[in-house]
Amino acid sequence: MEKFIVDLTEHSCSCYFWDLVGIPCRHAVAAIHYKIENPEDYVHPYYKKNAYLACYGPKITPINGQQMWPKSDFPELLPPIYKTPLGRPKKLRRREADEHVSHSKISKKNIAMKCTRCNQFGHNIRTCRKRNTTRTTRQVTFNPVFYLHYVIQYSK
């Protein structure tokens, strides 16, 4: 169990939530309740109603559309010129900020190989022992029509 140091006079806690946000953290609320005081008294003044009224009290006038804005004598601003960087473009696509990136390859450790020649597990077609026995040789037959066509075409 972690222990945090709370200083009610300085409005700080060693977890730094109260210092950053201005609202007492749970450790500070526990210490304030121990002293039998109100935690709302320890909230930063910017979160109170008086600060809200001071901020939004003055009248805010709406702005007309962009076509009603005054025209400037300066030239129109253009976007900067894009220069393509040197070298080969990046291979991977740019991922979103919340997208998970996996830097590992899929393992084939527990996958059994199956030979397509003999349909047995444990090896593949390159290491099959029945390589020479099941191999069929193709017989070449003489086709006189093809031969005649060949001779006529190339004899010209």
VENJOLIN-V240291 format. One record per residue. N is the residue number from 1. RES is the residue in three letters. SS is DSSP state (H for helix, E for strand, L for the rest). PHI is phi as a letter, one per 30 degrees, with the letter a starting at -180 (999 if undefined). OMEGA is omega in degrees with one decimal (999 if undefined). Layout:
n=N res=RES ss=SS phi=PHI omega=OMEGA
n=N res=RES ss=SS phi=PHI omega=OMEGA
//
This chain:
n=1 res=MET ss=L phi=999 omega=-178.7
n=2 res=GLU ss=L phi=d omega=177.7
n=3 res=LYS ss=L phi=c omega=-179.1
n=4 res=PHE ss=L phi=b omega=-179.9
n=5 res=ILE ss=L phi=c omega=-178.4
n=6 res=VAL ss=E phi=c omega=175.8
n=7 res=ASP ss=E phi=c omega=-176.4
n=8 res=LEU ss=L phi=d omega=-180.0
n=9 res=THR ss=L phi=d omega=-179.5
n=10 res=GLU ss=L phi=c omega=-176.9
n=11 res=HIS ss=L phi=h omega=-178.6
n=12 res=SER ss=E phi=b omega=177.4
n=13 res=CYS ss=E phi=b omega=-178.3
n=14 res=SER ss=L phi=d omega=173.2
n=15 res=CYS ss=L phi=d omega=175.3
n=16 res=TYR ss=L phi=i omega=177.1
n=17 res=PHE ss=H phi=d omega=-179.5
n=18 res=TRP ss=H phi=d omega=179.7
n=19 res=ASP ss=H phi=d omega=-176.3
n=20 res=LEU ss=H phi=d omega=-171.0
n=21 res=VAL ss=H phi=c omega=-177.8
n=22 res=GLY ss=L phi=j omega=175.9
n=23 res=ILE ss=L phi=c omega=-178.3
n=24 res=PRO ss=L phi=e omega=177.6
n=25 res=CYS ss=L phi=d omega=-177.3
n=26 res=ARG ss=H phi=d omega=178.0
n=27 res=HIS ss=H phi=d omega=179.5
n=28 res=ALA ss=H phi=d omega=178.7
n=29 res=VAL ss=H phi=d omega=177.1
n=30 res=ALA ss=H phi=d omega=178.8
n=31 res=ALA ss=H phi=d omega=178.7
n=32 res=ILE ss=H phi=d omega=177.0
n=33 res=HIS ss=H phi=d omega=177.6
n=34 res=TYR ss=H phi=d omega=177.8
n=35 res=LYS ss=L phi=d omega=179.9
n=36 res=ILE ss=L phi=h omega=176.4
n=37 res=GLU ss=L phi=b omega=-177.2
n=38 res=ASN ss=L phi=c omega=-179.9
n=39 res=PRO ss=H phi=d omega=179.9
n=40 res=GLU ss=H phi=d omega=177.7
n=41 res=ASP ss=H phi=d omega=-177.1
n=42 res=TYR ss=H phi=c omega=177.7
n=43 res=VAL ss=L phi=d omega=-179.9
n=44 res=HIS ss=L phi=e omega=-177.9
n=45 res=PRO ss=H phi=d omega=179.5
n=46 res=TYR ss=H phi=d omega=179.9
n=47 res=TYR ss=H phi=c omega=-175.7
n=48 res=LYS ss=L phi=c omega=-174.1
n=49 res=LYS ss=H phi=d omega=-178.8
n=50 res=ASN ss=H phi=d omega=178.1
n=51 res=ALA ss=H phi=d omega=178.1
n=52 res=TYR ss=H phi=d omega=179.6
n=53 res=LEU ss=H phi=d omega=178.4
n=54 res=ALA ss=H phi=d omega=-178.5
n=55 res=CYS ss=H phi=d omega=-174.1
n=56 res=TYR ss=H phi=c omega=-179.8
n=57 res=GLY ss=L phi=d omega=179.7
n=58 res=PRO ss=L phi=d omega=-178.0
n=59 res=LYS ss=L phi=d omega=177.8
n=60 res=ILE ss=L phi=c omega=-179.4
n=61 res=THR ss=L phi=c omega=179.6
n=62 res=PRO ss=L phi=d omega=-179.3
n=63 res=ILE ss=L phi=c omega=176.9
n=64 res=ASN ss=L phi=d omega=-179.4
n=65 res=GLY ss=L phi=d omega=-175.9
n=66 res=GLN ss=H phi=d omega=179.5
n=67 res=GLN ss=H phi=d omega=179.6
n=68 res=MET ss=H phi=c omega=-179.8
n=69 res=TRP ss=L phi=d omega=178.2
n=70 res=PRO ss=L phi=d omega=-180.0
n=71 res=LYS ss=L phi=d omega=-179.1
n=72 res=SER ss=L phi=c omega=178.2
n=73 res=ASP ss=L phi=d omega=-178.6
n=74 res=PHE ss=L phi=d omega=178.5
n=75 res=PRO ss=L phi=d omega=-178.4
n=76 res=GLU ss=L phi=d omega=179.2
n=77 res=LEU ss=L phi=d omega=178.1
n=78 res=LEU ss=L phi=c omega=177.6
n=79 res=PRO ss=L phi=d omega=-179.7
n=80 res=PRO ss=L phi=d omega=-180.0
n=81 res=ILE ss=L phi=d omega=-179.1
n=82 res=TYR ss=L phi=d omega=177.4
n=83 res=LYS ss=L phi=c omega=179.1
n=84 res=THR ss=L phi=d omega=-178.3
n=85 res=PRO ss=L phi=d omega=179.0
n=86 res=LEU ss=L phi=d omega=175.2
n=87 res=GLY ss=L phi=j omega=-178.8
n=88 res=ARG ss=L phi=d omega=177.8
n=89 res=PRO ss=L phi=d omega=-180.0
n=90 res=LYS ss=L phi=d omega=-176.1
n=91 res=LYS ss=L phi=d omega=-176.2
n=92 res=LEU ss=L phi=d omega=176.8
n=93 res=ARG ss=L phi=d omega=178.9
n=94 res=ARG ss=L phi=d omega=-177.1
n=95 res=ARG ss=L phi=d omega=176.2
n=96 res=GLU ss=L phi=d omega=-176.7
n=97 res=ALA ss=L phi=d omega=-177.0
n=98 res=ASP ss=L phi=c omega=-177.6
n=99 res=GLU ss=L phi=d omega=-178.4
n=100 res=HIS ss=L phi=d omega=179.7
n=101 res=VAL ss=L phi=c omega=178.2
n=102 res=SER ss=L phi=c omega=-178.5
n=103 res=HIS ss=L phi=c omega=-177.8
n=104 res=SER ss=L phi=b omega=177.5
n=105 res=LYS ss=L phi=d omega=176.8
n=106 res=ILE ss=L phi=d omega=-176.1
n=107 res=SER ss=L phi=d omega=174.0
n=108 res=LYS ss=L phi=c omega=-173.7
n=109 res=LYS ss=L phi=d omega=-173.9
n=110 res=ASN ss=L phi=c omega=180.0
n=111 res=ILE ss=L phi=c omega=-179.3
n=112 res=ALA ss=L phi=d omega=177.7
n=113 res=MET ss=L phi=d omega=177.9
n=114 res=LYS ss=E phi=b omega=-179.9
n=115 res=CYS ss=L phi=d omega=179.6
n=116 res=THR ss=L phi=d omega=179.3
n=117 res=ARG ss=L phi=d omega=-177.2
n=118 res=CYS ss=L phi=c omega=179.0
n=119 res=ASN ss=L phi=h omega=175.9
n=120 res=GLN ss=L phi=c omega=-179.9
n=121 res=PHE ss=E phi=d omega=174.6
n=122 res=GLY ss=L phi=j omega=177.9
n=123 res=HIS ss=L phi=a omega=177.8
n=124 res=ASN ss=L phi=c omega=-174.1
n=125 res=ILE ss=H phi=d omega=-178.9
n=126 res=ARG ss=H phi=d omega=-177.9
n=127 res=THR ss=H phi=c omega=-177.8
n=128 res=CYS ss=L phi=d omega=-179.1
n=129 res=ARG ss=L phi=d omega=-180.0
n=130 res=LYS ss=L phi=d omega=-173.6
n=131 res=ARG ss=L phi=d omega=-174.9
n=132 res=ASN ss=L phi=d omega=-174.8
n=133 res=THR ss=L phi=d omega=-177.0
n=134 res=THR ss=L phi=c omega=-178.3
n=135 res=ARG ss=L phi=d omega=179.3
n=136 res=THR ss=L phi=c omega=178.4
n=137 res=THR ss=L phi=c omega=-179.0
n=138 res=ARG ss=L phi=d omega=179.1
n=139 res=GLN ss=L phi=c omega=179.3
n=140 res=VAL ss=L phi=c omega=178.8
n=141 res=THR ss=L phi=c omega=-179.4
n=142 res=PHE ss=L phi=d omega=178.6
n=143 res=ASN ss=L phi=c omega=-175.7
n=144 res=PRO ss=H phi=d omega=-179.3
n=145 res=VAL ss=H phi=d omega=178.7
n=146 res=PHE ss=H phi=d omega=-179.2
n=147 res=TYR ss=H phi=d omega=179.3
n=148 res=LEU ss=H phi=d omega=177.8
n=149 res=HIS ss=H phi=d omega=179.7
n=150 res=TYR ss=H phi=d omega=-177.2
n=151 res=VAL ss=H phi=d omega=-179.0
n=152 res=ILE ss=H phi=d omega=-176.3
n=153 res=GLN ss=H phi=d omega=-173.8
n=154 res=TYR ss=H phi=c omega=178.3
n=155 res=SER ss=L phi=d omega=-178.8
n=156 res=LYS ss=L phi=d omega=999
//
